[in-house]
Amino acid sequence: MSVIANTPKPPYFAVIFTSTRTDGDNGYDDMANRMVELADQQSGFLGIESARENVGITVSYWADLESIKNWKANTEHLTAQKIGRKSWYDSFKVRISKVERDYGI
């Protein structure tokens, strides 16, 4: 996985997931890696960027809102969400936004 996602020309959508973790791994790293593999197989998935420190931030990029809706409803992803609420996260927040402009080097 590239450190910075190679996204297309806007517009596209970003799902921003911020979290604080519980103590211990409890299978988190394996599941996080699996979710990236699984998302990569989903229609409309454009890429992902993630940083995990005191606050974890993962941004995934999607072609449209329908792709995001389908990802949220993916059976394996639903299982990961359930485990996350129970075992991995003290708190989390999901934000969905439309990317109108991007630039960089």
Disulfide bonds with the S-S distance in Angstrom:
none
